[in-house]
Amino acid sequence: MDLLEYAQKLASQGNNQQQQNAQYLQTLIQSNSPAKTDNKQPGNNAPLLIGGLVVFGLGAVA
């Protein structure tokens, strides 16, 4: 086995290992993503805005 064949063998084994690691990480990411359900869009913030304006208005008048 010459140096070129040895290098090609190492490169092919490394690439295979890298692909296996990438697939494993992908499955880990996909299995953990359904657990994150707290990234909802914020709801209606109008009551908070109105309440803040009322508190600010009462503070400015007093």
Sequence and secondary structure as in RCSB ss.txt:
>XXXX:A:sequence
MDLLEYAQKLASQGNNQQQQNAQYLQTLIQSNSPAKTDNKQPGNNAPLLIGGLVVFGLGAVA
>XXXX:A:secstr
  HHHHHHHHHHHHHHHHHHHHHHHHHHHHHHGGG          HHHHHHHHHHHHHHHH 
